[in-house]
């Protein structure tokens, strides 16, 4: 799941860069651009970068709030709400190139805002579900953690090394997913342009289906063990 969602983020980031020349999976760079434009007194541009930051924050807020409210009754499936909202937002972006309104290329800032909102949704839901262990929309923290854990392989005991190896493998899978998604998204964009966003939508739908089937499998397995104790 983490690798799939990381692949989605990599694709969305590449599509954002190619289509509207905006990084859409994190806000670190946008803070730097905001400071630059504000210093140069380009206040309109500076405000645009503030909007990008707020869009990502809004996505994380909506995701967190939806999961908190849903977890009261549906603790195991509360993540489906932000994923569904993310799918809807990405569909809107993909379909905009076919509509009479045509958000793109007439409204590149709106496309940027929608993509940043979607990635804020995804990053918050993965962070909450994994208890802050996994991030899927940016790699800075992952590379930092990976470097630390690789160094610990030289100092820890064998049992601890086994746990570290699993954690390192997870991080490498997520990083590989992001890289693969970015390369695939950039390559497909050359042929399909903005409708390439349909691919991340399909991946998210598959992730929801896969997780649902996995949940049903473990639920039936526990039920069988309860009814047929050894």
mmCIF file of the C-alpha atoms, coordinates in Angstrom:
data_MODEL
# 
_entry.id   MODEL 
# 
loop_
_atom_site.group_PDB 
_atom_site.id 
_atom_site.type_symbol 
_atom_site.label_atom_id 
_atom_site.label_alt_id 
_atom_site.label_comp_id 
_atom_site.label_asym_id 
_atom_site.label_entity_id 
_atom_site.label_seq_id 
_atom_site.pdbx_PDB_ins_code 
_atom_site.Cartn_x 
_atom_site.Cartn_y 
_atom_site.Cartn_z 
_atom_site.occupancy 
_atom_site.B_iso_or_equiv 
_atom_site.pdbx_formal_charge 
_atom_site.auth_seq_id 
_atom_site.auth_comp_id 
_atom_site.auth_asym_id 
_atom_site.auth_atom_id 
_atom_site.pdbx_PDB_model_num 
ATOM 1   C CA . UNK A 1 1   ? 0.000   0.000   0.000   1.00 0.00 ? 1   UNK A CA 1 
ATOM 2   C CA . UNK A 1 2   ? 2.745   2.425   0.949   1.00 0.00 ? 2   UNK A CA 1 
ATOM 3   C CA . UNK A 1 3   ? 4.580   1.749   -2.307  1.00 0.00 ? 3   UNK A CA 1 
ATOM 4   C CA . UNK A 1 4   ? 1.412   2.207   -4.363  1.00 0.00 ? 4   UNK A CA 1 
ATOM 5   C CA . UNK A 1 5   ? 0.571   5.513   -2.705  1.00 0.00 ? 5   UNK A CA 1 
ATOM 6   C CA . UNK A 1 6   ? 4.164   6.661   -3.061  1.00 0.00 ? 6   UNK A CA 1 
ATOM 7   C CA . UNK A 1 7   ? 3.942   5.815   -6.765  1.00 0.00 ? 7   UNK A CA 1 
ATOM 8   C CA . UNK A 1 8   ? 0.792   7.937   -6.992  1.00 0.00 ? 8   UNK A CA 1 
ATOM 9   C CA . UNK A 1 9   ? 2.633   10.855  -5.398  1.00 0.00 ? 9   UNK A CA 1 
ATOM 10  C CA . UNK A 1 10  ? 5.575   10.476  -7.760  1.00 0.00 ? 10  UNK A CA 1 
ATOM 11  C CA . UNK A 1 11  ? 3.269   10.506  -10.773 1.00 0.00 ? 11  UNK A CA 1 
ATOM 12  C CA . UNK A 1 12  ? 1.287   13.500  -9.536  1.00 0.00 ? 12  UNK A CA 1 
ATOM 13  C CA . UNK A 1 13  ? 4.506   15.407  -8.849  1.00 0.00 ? 13  UNK A CA 1 
ATOM 14  C CA . UNK A 1 14  ? 5.843   14.767  -12.364 1.00 0.00 ? 14  UNK A CA 1 
ATOM 15  C CA . UNK A 1 15  ? 2.520   15.663  -13.957 1.00 0.00 ? 15  UNK A CA 1 
ATOM 16  C CA . UNK A 1 16  ? 2.399   18.870  -11.916 1.00 0.00 ? 16  UNK A CA 1 
ATOM 17  C CA . UNK A 1 17  ? 5.907   19.852  -12.997 1.00 0.00 ? 17  UNK A CA 1 
ATOM 18  C CA . UNK A 1 18  ? 5.274   19.110  -16.679 1.00 0.00 ? 18  UNK A CA 1 
ATOM 19  C CA . UNK A 1 19  ? 1.770   20.602  -16.889 1.00 0.00 ? 19  UNK A CA 1 
ATOM 20  C CA . UNK A 1 20  ? 1.789   23.633  -14.593 1.00 0.00 ? 20  UNK A CA 1 
ATOM 21  C CA . UNK A 1 21  ? 5.478   23.845  -13.586 1.00 0.00 ? 21  UNK A CA 1 
ATOM 22  C CA . UNK A 1 22  ? 4.667   23.369  -9.915  1.00 0.00 ? 22  UNK A CA 1 
ATOM 23  C CA . UNK A 1 23  ? 5.893   20.916  -7.284  1.00 0.00 ? 23  UNK A CA 1 
ATOM 24  C CA . UNK A 1 24  ? 2.684   19.429  -5.954  1.00 0.00 ? 24  UNK A CA 1 
ATOM 25  C CA . UNK A 1 25  ? 3.711   16.880  -3.310  1.00 0.00 ? 25  UNK A CA 1 
ATOM 26  C CA . UNK A 1 26  ? 5.345   19.112  -0.676  1.00 0.00 ? 26  UNK A CA 1 
ATOM 27  C CA . UNK A 1 27  ? 5.495   22.759  0.361   1.00 0.00 ? 27  UNK A CA 1 
ATOM 28  C CA . UNK A 1 28  ? 9.131   23.221  1.400   1.00 0.00 ? 28  UNK A CA 1 
ATOM 29  C CA . UNK A 1 29  ? 10.130  24.826  -1.881  1.00 0.00 ? 29  UNK A CA 1 
ATOM 30  C CA . UNK A 1 30  ? 7.041   27.016  -1.912  1.00 0.00 ? 30  UNK A CA 1 
ATOM 31  C CA . UNK A 1 31  ? 8.138   28.648  1.346   1.00 0.00 ? 31  UNK A CA 1 
ATOM 32  C CA . UNK A 1 32  ? 11.435  29.563  -0.311  1.00 0.00 ? 32  UNK A CA 1 
ATOM 33  C CA . UNK A 1 33  ? 9.659   30.938  -3.397  1.00 0.00 ? 33  UNK A CA 1 
ATOM 34  C CA . UNK A 1 34  ? 7.278   32.911  -1.191  1.00 0.00 ? 34  UNK A CA 1 
ATOM 35  C CA . UNK A 1 35  ? 10.192  34.511  0.656   1.00 0.00 ? 35  UNK A CA 1 
ATOM 36  C CA . UNK A 1 36  ? 11.918  35.334  -2.623  1.00 0.00 ? 36  UNK A CA 1 
ATOM 37  C CA . UNK A 1 37  ? 8.853   36.922  -4.221  1.00 0.00 ? 37  UNK A CA 1 
ATOM 38  C CA . UNK A 1 38  ? 7.984   38.813  -1.058  1.00 0.00 ? 38  UNK A CA 1 
ATOM 39  C CA . UNK A 1 39  ? 11.527  40.215  -0.855  1.00 0.00 ? 39  UNK A CA 1 
ATOM 40  C CA . UNK A 1 40  ? 11.303  41.252  -4.523  1.00 0.00 ? 40  UNK A CA 1 
ATOM 41  C CA . UNK A 1 41  ? 7.947   42.916  -3.757  1.00 0.00 ? 41  UNK A CA 1 
ATOM 42  C CA . UNK A 1 42  ? 6.108   40.658  -6.196  1.00 0.00 ? 42  UNK A CA 1 
ATOM 43  C CA . UNK A 1 43  ? 3.227   40.385  -3.776  1.00 0.00 ? 43  UNK A CA 1 
ATOM 44  C CA . UNK A 1 44  ? 0.843   38.711  -6.219  1.00 0.00 ? 44  UNK A CA 1 
ATOM 45  C CA . UNK A 1 45  ? 3.297   35.890  -6.834  1.00 0.00 ? 45  UNK A CA 1 
ATOM 46  C CA . UNK A 1 46  ? 4.068   35.668  -3.117  1.00 0.00 ? 46  UNK A CA 1 
ATOM 47  C CA . UNK A 1 47  ? 0.362   35.326  -2.354  1.00 0.00 ? 47  UNK A CA 1 
ATOM 48  C CA . UNK A 1 48  ? 0.111   32.533  -4.933  1.00 0.00 ? 48  UNK A CA 1 
ATOM 49  C CA . UNK A 1 49  ? 2.746   30.511  -3.090  1.00 0.00 ? 49  UNK A CA 1 
ATOM 50  C CA . UNK A 1 50  ? 0.885   31.113  0.149   1.00 0.00 ? 50  UNK A CA 1 
ATOM 51  C CA . UNK A 1 51  ? -2.213  29.683  -1.527  1.00 0.00 ? 51  UNK A CA 1 
ATOM 52  C CA . UNK A 1 52  ? -0.223  26.583  -2.516  1.00 0.00 ? 52  UNK A CA 1 
ATOM 53  C CA . UNK A 1 53  ? 0.923   26.110  1.081   1.00 0.00 ? 53  UNK A CA 1 
ATOM 54  C CA . UNK A 1 54  ? -2.610  26.606  2.364   1.00 0.00 ? 54  UNK A CA 1 
ATOM 55  C CA . UNK A 1 55  ? -3.974  24.108  -0.187  1.00 0.00 ? 55  UNK A CA 1 
ATOM 56  C CA . UNK A 1 56  ? -1.655  21.380  1.110   1.00 0.00 ? 56  UNK A CA 1 
ATOM 57  C CA . UNK A 1 57  ? -2.521  22.292  4.700   1.00 0.00 ? 57  UNK A CA 1 
ATOM 58  C CA . UNK A 1 58  ? -6.238  22.229  3.877   1.00 0.00 ? 58  UNK A CA 1 
ATOM 59  C CA . UNK A 1 59  ? -5.913  18.753  2.386   1.00 0.00 ? 59  UNK A CA 1 
ATOM 60  C CA . UNK A 1 60  ? -4.162  17.492  5.518   1.00 0.00 ? 60  UNK A CA 1 
ATOM 61  C CA . UNK A 1 61  ? -6.808  19.141  7.713   1.00 0.00 ? 61  UNK A CA 1 
ATOM 62  C CA . UNK A 1 62  ? -9.739  17.662  5.790   1.00 0.00 ? 62  UNK A CA 1 
ATOM 63  C CA . UNK A 1 63  ? -8.095  14.237  5.806   1.00 0.00 ? 63  UNK A CA 1 
ATOM 64  C CA . UNK A 1 64  ? -7.406  14.325  9.540   1.00 0.00 ? 64  UNK A CA 1 
ATOM 65  C CA . UNK A 1 65  ? -10.872 15.618  10.412  1.00 0.00 ? 65  UNK A CA 1 
ATOM 66  C CA . UNK A 1 66  ? -12.628 13.053  8.215   1.00 0.00 ? 66  UNK A CA 1 
ATOM 67  C CA . UNK A 1 67  ? -10.661 10.193  9.731   1.00 0.00 ? 67  UNK A CA 1 
ATOM 68  C CA . UNK A 1 68  ? -11.249 11.419  13.286  1.00 0.00 ? 68  UNK A CA 1 
ATOM 69  C CA . UNK A 1 69  ? -14.996 11.641  12.750  1.00 0.00 ? 69  UNK A CA 1 
ATOM 70  C CA . UNK A 1 70  ? -15.224 8.338   10.891  1.00 0.00 ? 70  UNK A CA 1 
ATOM 71  C CA . UNK A 1 71  ? -13.020 6.434   13.345  1.00 0.00 ? 71  UNK A CA 1 
ATOM 72  C CA . UNK A 1 72  ? -15.735 6.663   16.000  1.00 0.00 ? 72  UNK A CA 1 
ATOM 73  C CA . UNK A 1 73  ? -17.789 4.055   14.122  1.00 0.00 ? 73  UNK A CA 1 
ATOM 74  C CA . UNK A 1 74  ? -15.520 2.766   11.371  1.00 0.00 ? 74  UNK A CA 1 
ATOM 75  C CA . UNK A 1 75  ? -12.041 2.683   12.905  1.00 0.00 ? 75  UNK A CA 1 
ATOM 76  C CA . UNK A 1 76  ? -10.662 0.146   10.406  1.00 0.00 ? 76  UNK A CA 1 
ATOM 77  C CA . UNK A 1 77  ? -11.935 1.877   7.270   1.00 0.00 ? 77  UNK A CA 1 
ATOM 78  C CA . UNK A 1 78  ? -11.821 5.576   8.183   1.00 0.00 ? 78  UNK A CA 1 
ATOM 79  C CA . UNK A 1 79  ? -8.996  6.115   5.665   1.00 0.00 ? 79  UNK A CA 1 
ATOM 80  C CA . UNK A 1 80  ? -11.392 5.395   2.789   1.00 0.00 ? 80  UNK A CA 1 
ATOM 81  C CA . UNK A 1 81  ? -12.988 8.826   3.066   1.00 0.00 ? 81  UNK A CA 1 
ATOM 82  C CA . UNK A 1 82  ? -9.828  10.887  2.374   1.00 0.00 ? 82  UNK A CA 1 
ATOM 83  C CA . UNK A 1 83  ? -8.789  8.430   -0.352  1.00 0.00 ? 83  UNK A CA 1 
ATOM 84  C CA . UNK A 1 84  ? -12.216 8.823   -1.972  1.00 0.00 ? 84  UNK A CA 1 
ATOM 85  C CA . UNK A 1 85  ? -11.943 12.614  -1.784  1.00 0.00 ? 85  UNK A CA 1 
ATOM 86  C CA . UNK A 1 86  ? -8.456  12.396  -3.306  1.00 0.00 ? 86  UNK A CA 1 
ATOM 87  C CA . UNK A 1 87  ? -9.816  10.285  -6.148  1.00 0.00 ? 87  UNK A CA 1 
ATOM 88  C CA . UNK A 1 88  ? -12.585 12.836  -6.762  1.00 0.00 ? 88  UNK A CA 1 
ATOM 89  C CA . UNK A 1 89  ? -10.119 15.742  -6.852  1.00 0.00 ? 89  UNK A CA 1 
ATOM 90  C CA . UNK A 1 90  ? -7.753  13.945  -9.221  1.00 0.00 ? 90  UNK A CA 1 
ATOM 91  C CA . UNK A 1 91  ? -10.685 12.990  -11.441 1.00 0.00 ? 91  UNK A CA 1 
ATOM 92  C CA . UNK A 1 92  ? -11.697 16.657  -11.593 1.00 0.00 ? 92  UNK A CA 1 
ATOM 93  C CA . UNK A 1 93  ? -8.189  17.562  -12.723 1.00 0.00 ? 93  UNK A CA 1 
ATOM 94  C CA . UNK A 1 94  ? -8.078  14.777  -15.314 1.00 0.00 ? 94  UNK A CA 1 
ATOM 95  C CA . UNK A 1 95  ? -11.524 15.610  -16.695 1.00 0.00 ? 95  UNK A CA 1 
ATOM 96  C CA . UNK A 1 96  ? -10.841 19.344  -16.810 1.00 0.00 ? 96  UNK A CA 1 
ATOM 97  C CA . UNK A 1 97  ? -8.897  18.958  -20.048 1.00 0.00 ? 97  UNK A CA 1 
ATOM 98  C CA . UNK A 1 98  ? -12.055 17.589  -21.717 1.00 0.00 ? 98  UNK A CA 1 
ATOM 99  C CA . UNK A 1 99  ? -14.527 20.120  -20.304 1.00 0.00 ? 99  UNK A CA 1 
ATOM 100 C CA . UNK A 1 100 ? -15.810 23.239  -21.991 1.00 0.00 ? 100 UNK A CA 1 
ATOM 101 C CA . UNK A 1 101 ? -14.431 25.287  -19.080 1.00 0.00 ? 101 UNK A CA 1 
ATOM 102 C CA . UNK A 1 102 ? -10.925 23.893  -19.580 1.00 0.00 ? 102 UNK A CA 1 
ATOM 103 C CA . UNK A 1 103 ? -9.111  24.581  -16.322 1.00 0.00 ? 103 UNK A CA 1 
ATOM 104 C CA . UNK A 1 104 ? -5.893  23.742  -18.156 1.00 0.00 ? 104 UNK A CA 1 
ATOM 105 C CA . UNK A 1 105 ? -3.999  25.573  -19.484 1.00 0.00 ? 105 UNK A CA 1 
ATOM 106 C CA . UNK A 1 106 ? -6.180  28.609  -18.787 1.00 0.00 ? 106 UNK A CA 1 
ATOM 107 C CA . UNK A 1 107 ? -6.074  28.114  -15.020 1.00 0.00 ? 107 UNK A CA 1 
ATOM 108 C CA . UNK A 1 108 ? -2.740  26.495  -14.108 1.00 0.00 ? 108 UNK A CA 1 
ATOM 109 C CA . UNK A 1 109 ? -2.860  27.885  -10.566 1.00 0.00 ? 109 UNK A CA 1 
ATOM 110 C CA . UNK A 1 110 ? -6.162  26.140  -9.916  1.00 0.00 ? 110 UNK A CA 1 
ATOM 111 C CA . UNK A 1 111 ? -4.684  22.854  -11.153 1.00 0.00 ? 111 UNK A CA 1 
ATOM 112 C CA . UNK A 1 112 ? -1.716  23.364  -8.821  1.00 0.00 ? 112 UNK A CA 1 
ATOM 113 C CA . UNK A 1 113 ? -4.012  24.055  -5.871  1.00 0.00 ? 113 UNK A CA 1 
ATOM 114 C CA . UNK A 1 114 ? -6.120  20.954  -6.541  1.00 0.00 ? 114 UNK A CA 1 
ATOM 115 C CA . UNK A 1 115 ? -3.079  18.697  -6.853  1.00 0.00 ? 115 UNK A CA 1 
ATOM 116 C CA . UNK A 1 116 ? -1.522  20.101  -3.667  1.00 0.00 ? 116 UNK A CA 1 
ATOM 117 C CA . UNK A 1 117 ? -4.821  19.614  -1.831  1.00 0.00 ? 117 UNK A CA 1 
ATOM 118 C CA . UNK A 1 118 ? -4.955  15.989  -3.001  1.00 0.00 ? 118 UNK A CA 1 
ATOM 119 C CA . UNK A 1 119 ? -1.395  15.320  -1.855  1.00 0.00 ? 119 UNK A CA 1 
ATOM 120 C CA . UNK A 1 120 ? -2.106  16.939  1.507   1.00 0.00 ? 120 UNK A CA 1 
ATOM 121 C CA . UNK A 1 121 ? -5.004  14.531  1.886   1.00 0.00 ? 121 UNK A CA 1 
ATOM 122 C CA . UNK A 1 122 ? -2.817  11.538  1.049   1.00 0.00 ? 122 UNK A CA 1 
ATOM 123 C CA . UNK A 1 123 ? 0.137   12.521  3.206   1.00 0.00 ? 123 UNK A CA 1 
ATOM 124 C CA . UNK A 1 124 ? -2.058  13.095  6.259   1.00 0.00 ? 124 UNK A CA 1 
ATOM 125 C CA . UNK A 1 125 ? -3.956  9.816   5.949   1.00 0.00 ? 125 UNK A CA 1 
ATOM 126 C CA . UNK A 1 126 ? -0.775  7.746   5.525   1.00 0.00 ? 126 UNK A CA 1 
ATOM 127 C CA . UNK A 1 127 ? 0.908   9.579   8.396   1.00 0.00 ? 127 UNK A CA 1 
ATOM 128 C CA . UNK A 1 128 ? -2.037  8.925   10.699  1.00 0.00 ? 128 UNK A CA 1 
ATOM 129 C CA . UNK A 1 129 ? -2.540  5.294   9.714   1.00 0.00 ? 129 UNK A CA 1 
ATOM 130 C CA . UNK A 1 130 ? 1.171   4.505   10.091  1.00 0.00 ? 130 UNK A CA 1 
ATOM 131 C CA . UNK A 1 131 ? 1.479   6.562   13.301  1.00 0.00 ? 131 UNK A CA 1 
ATOM 132 C CA . UNK A 1 132 ? 3.960   8.945   11.667  1.00 0.00 ? 132 UNK A CA 1 
ATOM 133 C CA . UNK A 1 133 ? 6.225   6.128   10.465  1.00 0.00 ? 133 UNK A CA 1 
ATOM 134 C CA . UNK A 1 134 ? 5.501   6.458   6.732   1.00 0.00 ? 134 UNK A CA 1 
ATOM 135 C CA . UNK A 1 135 ? 5.363   9.449   4.391   1.00 0.00 ? 135 UNK A CA 1 
ATOM 136 C CA . UNK A 1 136 ? 4.489   8.984   0.726   1.00 0.00 ? 136 UNK A CA 1 
ATOM 137 C CA . UNK A 1 137 ? 4.501   12.449  -0.843  1.00 0.00 ? 137 UNK A CA 1 
ATOM 138 C CA . UNK A 1 138 ? 8.083   13.553  -0.181  1.00 0.00 ? 138 UNK A CA 1 
ATOM 139 C CA . UNK A 1 139 ? 11.428  11.874  0.360   1.00 0.00 ? 139 UNK A CA 1 
ATOM 140 C CA . UNK A 1 140 ? 13.472  14.183  2.607   1.00 0.00 ? 140 UNK A CA 1 
ATOM 141 C CA . UNK A 1 141 ? 12.414  12.542  5.868   1.00 0.00 ? 141 UNK A CA 1 
ATOM 142 C CA . UNK A 1 142 ? 12.659  9.068   4.360   1.00 0.00 ? 142 UNK A CA 1 
ATOM 143 C CA . UNK A 1 143 ? 16.243  9.597   3.204   1.00 0.00 ? 143 UNK A CA 1 
ATOM 144 C CA . UNK A 1 144 ? 17.138  11.014  6.617   1.00 0.00 ? 144 UNK A CA 1 
ATOM 145 C CA . UNK A 1 145 ? 15.639  8.015   8.430   1.00 0.00 ? 145 UNK A CA 1 
ATOM 146 C CA . UNK A 1 146 ? 17.209  5.644   5.917   1.00 0.00 ? 146 UNK A CA 1 
ATOM 147 C CA . UNK A 1 147 ? 20.657  7.128   6.495   1.00 0.00 ? 147 UNK A CA 1 
ATOM 148 C CA . UNK A 1 148 ? 20.276  6.819   10.269  1.00 0.00 ? 148 UNK A CA 1 
ATOM 149 C CA . UNK A 1 149 ? 19.072  3.226   10.085  1.00 0.00 ? 149 UNK A CA 1 
ATOM 150 C CA . UNK A 1 150 ? 21.840  2.209   7.681   1.00 0.00 ? 150 UNK A CA 1 
ATOM 151 C CA . UNK A 1 151 ? 24.390  3.573   10.144  1.00 0.00 ? 151 UNK A CA 1 
ATOM 152 C CA . UNK A 1 152 ? 22.753  1.623   12.970  1.00 0.00 ? 152 UNK A CA 1 
ATOM 153 C CA . UNK A 1 153 ? 23.335  -1.649  11.106  1.00 0.00 ? 153 UNK A CA 1 
ATOM 154 C CA . UNK A 1 154 ? 27.007  -1.319  12.068  1.00 0.00 ? 154 UNK A CA 1 
ATOM 155 C CA . UNK A 1 155 ? 26.343  -0.916  15.791  1.00 0.00 ? 155 UNK A CA 1 
ATOM 156 C CA . UNK A 1 156 ? 23.226  -2.919  16.718  1.00 0.00 ? 156 UNK A CA 1 
ATOM 157 C CA . UNK A 1 157 ? 22.863  -6.545  17.806  1.00 0.00 ? 157 UNK A CA 1 
ATOM 158 C CA . UNK A 1 158 ? 21.500  -9.267  15.492  1.00 0.00 ? 158 UNK A CA 1 
ATOM 159 C CA . UNK A 1 159 ? 17.854  -9.125  16.758  1.00 0.00 ? 159 UNK A CA 1 
ATOM 160 C CA . UNK A 1 160 ? 17.833  -5.348  16.349  1.00 0.00 ? 160 UNK A CA 1 
ATOM 161 C CA . UNK A 1 161 ? 19.426  -5.648  12.912  1.00 0.00 ? 161 UNK A CA 1 
ATOM 162 C CA . UNK A 1 162 ? 16.534  -7.849  11.794  1.00 0.00 ? 162 UNK A CA 1 
ATOM 163 C CA . UNK A 1 163 ? 14.040  -5.147  12.765  1.00 0.00 ? 163 UNK A CA 1 
ATOM 164 C CA . UNK A 1 164 ? 16.196  -2.489  11.112  1.00 0.00 ? 164 UNK A CA 1 
ATOM 165 C CA . UNK A 1 165 ? 16.385  -4.533  7.913   1.00 0.00 ? 165 UNK A CA 1 
ATOM 166 C CA . UNK A 1 166 ? 12.601  -4.679  7.668   1.00 0.00 ? 166 UNK A CA 1 
ATOM 167 C CA . UNK A 1 167 ? 12.328  -0.938  8.255   1.00 0.00 ? 167 UNK A CA 1 
ATOM 168 C CA . UNK A 1 168 ? 15.035  -0.221  5.680   1.00 0.00 ? 168 UNK A CA 1 
ATOM 169 C CA . UNK A 1 169 ? 13.308  -2.484  3.159   1.00 0.00 ? 169 UNK A CA 1 
ATOM 170 C CA . UNK A 1 170 ? 10.012  -0.602  3.672   1.00 0.00 ? 170 UNK A CA 1 
ATOM 171 C CA . UNK A 1 171 ? 11.703  2.742   3.119   1.00 0.00 ? 171 UNK A CA 1 
ATOM 172 C CA . UNK A 1 172 ? 13.481  1.498   0.000   1.00 0.00 ? 172 UNK A CA 1 
ATOM 173 C CA . UNK A 1 173 ? 10.139  0.248   -1.372  1.00 0.00 ? 173 UNK A CA 1 
ATOM 174 C CA . UNK A 1 174 ? 8.517   3.636   -0.763  1.00 0.00 ? 174 UNK A CA 1 
ATOM 175 C CA . UNK A 1 175 ? 11.443  5.506   -2.336  1.00 0.00 ? 175 UNK A CA 1 
ATOM 176 C CA . UNK A 1 176 ? 11.395  3.136   -5.322  1.00 0.00 ? 176 UNK A CA 1 
ATOM 177 C CA . UNK A 1 177 ? 7.649   3.694   -5.670  1.00 0.00 ? 177 UNK A CA 1 
ATOM 178 C CA . UNK A 1 178 ? 8.106   7.468   -5.762  1.00 0.00 ? 178 UNK A CA 1 
ATOM 179 C CA . UNK A 1 179 ? 10.929  7.271   -8.303  1.00 0.00 ? 179 UNK A CA 1 
ATOM 180 C CA . UNK A 1 180 ? 9.042   4.793   -10.492 1.00 0.00 ? 180 UNK A CA 1 
ATOM 181 C CA . UNK A 1 181 ? 5.882   6.894   -10.325 1.00 0.00 ? 181 UNK A CA 1 
ATOM 182 C CA . UNK A 1 182 ? 7.796   10.043  -11.219 1.00 0.00 ? 182 UNK A CA 1 
ATOM 183 C CA . UNK A 1 183 ? 9.514   8.479   -14.226 1.00 0.00 ? 183 UNK A CA 1 
ATOM 184 C CA . UNK A 1 184 ? 6.309   6.784   -15.428 1.00 0.00 ? 184 UNK A CA 1 
ATOM 185 C CA . UNK A 1 185 ? 4.266   9.955   -14.975 1.00 0.00 ? 185 UNK A CA 1 
ATOM 186 C CA . UNK A 1 186 ? 6.772   12.051  -16.905 1.00 0.00 ? 186 UNK A CA 1 
ATOM 187 C CA . UNK A 1 187 ? 6.965   9.516   -19.738 1.00 0.00 ? 187 UNK A CA 1 
ATOM 188 C CA . UNK A 1 188 ? 3.179   9.123   -20.046 1.00 0.00 ? 188 UNK A CA 1 
ATOM 189 C CA . UNK A 1 189 ? 2.627   12.887  -19.928 1.00 0.00 ? 189 UNK A CA 1 
ATOM 190 C CA . UNK A 1 190 ? 4.474   13.247  -23.240 1.00 0.00 ? 190 UNK A CA 1 
ATOM 191 C CA . UNK A 1 191 ? 1.698   11.223  -24.895 1.00 0.00 ? 191 UNK A CA 1 
ATOM 192 C CA . UNK A 1 192 ? -1.469  11.899  -22.879 1.00 0.00 ? 192 UNK A CA 1 
ATOM 193 C CA . UNK A 1 193 ? -0.825  15.274  -21.218 1.00 0.00 ? 193 UNK A CA 1 
ATOM 194 C CA . UNK A 1 194 ? -3.128  16.129  -18.294 1.00 0.00 ? 194 UNK A CA 1 
ATOM 195 C CA . UNK A 1 195 ? -5.386  13.044  -18.675 1.00 0.00 ? 195 UNK A CA 1 
ATOM 196 C CA . UNK A 1 196 ? -2.348  11.094  -17.398 1.00 0.00 ? 196 UNK A CA 1 
ATOM 197 C CA . UNK A 1 197 ? -3.872  11.849  -13.986 1.00 0.00 ? 197 UNK A CA 1 
ATOM 198 C CA . UNK A 1 198 ? -6.347  9.032   -14.710 1.00 0.00 ? 198 UNK A CA 1 
ATOM 199 C CA . UNK A 1 199 ? -3.507  6.575   -13.991 1.00 0.00 ? 199 UNK A CA 1 
ATOM 200 C CA . UNK A 1 200 ? -3.083  7.650   -10.338 1.00 0.00 ? 200 UNK A CA 1 
ATOM 201 C CA . UNK A 1 201 ? -6.871  7.470   -9.995  1.00 0.00 ? 201 UNK A CA 1 
ATOM 202 C CA . UNK A 1 202 ? -6.857  3.843   -11.182 1.00 0.00 ? 202 UNK A CA 1 
ATOM 203 C CA . UNK A 1 203 ? -3.999  3.031   -8.794  1.00 0.00 ? 203 UNK A CA 1 
ATOM 204 C CA . UNK A 1 204 ? -5.924  4.517   -5.857  1.00 0.00 ? 204 UNK A CA 1 
ATOM 205 C CA . UNK A 1 205 ? -9.050  2.557   -6.808  1.00 0.00 ? 205 UNK A CA 1 
ATOM 206 C CA . UNK A 1 206 ? -6.958  -0.612  -6.974  1.00 0.00 ? 206 UNK A CA 1 
ATOM 207 C CA . UNK A 1 207 ? -5.408  0.200   -3.574  1.00 0.00 ? 207 UNK A CA 1 
ATOM 208 C CA . UNK A 1 208 ? -8.872  0.584   -2.045  1.00 0.00 ? 208 UNK A CA 1 
ATOM 209 C CA . UNK A 1 209 ? -10.026 -2.704  -3.571  1.00 0.00 ? 209 UNK A CA 1 
ATOM 210 C CA . UNK A 1 210 ? -6.869  -4.535  -2.507  1.00 0.00 ? 210 UNK A CA 1 
ATOM 211 C CA . UNK A 1 211 ? -7.071  -3.254  1.061   1.00 0.00 ? 211 UNK A CA 1 
ATOM 212 C CA . UNK A 1 212 ? -10.758 -4.175  1.246   1.00 0.00 ? 212 UNK A CA 1 
ATOM 213 C CA . UNK A 1 213 ? -10.041 -7.715  0.097   1.00 0.00 ? 213 UNK A CA 1 
ATOM 214 C CA . UNK A 1 214 ? -7.148  -8.003  2.544   1.00 0.00 ? 214 UNK A CA 1 
ATOM 215 C CA . UNK A 1 215 ? -9.368  -6.800  5.378   1.00 0.00 ? 215 UNK A CA 1 
ATOM 216 C CA . UNK A 1 216 ? -12.058 -9.338  4.458   1.00 0.00 ? 216 UNK A CA 1 
ATOM 217 C CA . UNK A 1 217 ? -9.473  -12.115 4.314   1.00 0.00 ? 217 UNK A CA 1 
ATOM 218 C CA . UNK A 1 218 ? -8.149  -11.421 7.810   1.00 0.00 ? 218 UNK A CA 1 
ATOM 219 C CA . UNK A 1 219 ? -11.675 -10.931 9.138   1.00 0.00 ? 219 UNK A CA 1 
ATOM 220 C CA . UNK A 1 220 ? -12.767 -14.331 7.806   1.00 0.00 ? 220 UNK A CA 1 
ATOM 221 C CA . UNK A 1 221 ? -9.552  -15.902 9.079   1.00 0.00 ? 221 UNK A CA 1 
ATOM 222 C CA . UNK A 1 222 ? -10.171 -14.618 12.617  1.00 0.00 ? 222 UNK A CA 1 
ATOM 223 C CA . UNK A 1 223 ? -13.808 -15.695 12.429  1.00 0.00 ? 223 UNK A CA 1 
ATOM 224 C CA . UNK A 1 224 ? -12.792 -19.219 11.358  1.00 0.00 ? 224 UNK A CA 1 
ATOM 225 C CA . UNK A 1 225 ? -10.284 -19.499 14.202  1.00 0.00 ? 225 UNK A CA 1 
ATOM 226 C CA . UNK A 1 226 ? -12.919 -18.333 16.685  1.00 0.00 ? 226 UNK A CA 1 
ATOM 227 C CA . UNK A 1 227 ? -15.463 -20.894 15.476  1.00 0.00 ? 227 UNK A CA 1 
ATOM 228 C CA . UNK A 1 228 ? -12.901 -23.686 15.123  1.00 0.00 ? 228 UNK A CA 1 
ATOM 229 C CA . UNK A 1 229 ? -10.482 -23.430 18.054  1.00 0.00 ? 229 UNK A CA 1 
ATOM 230 C CA . UNK A 1 230 ? -7.601  -25.901 17.926  1.00 0.00 ? 230 UNK A CA 1 
# 
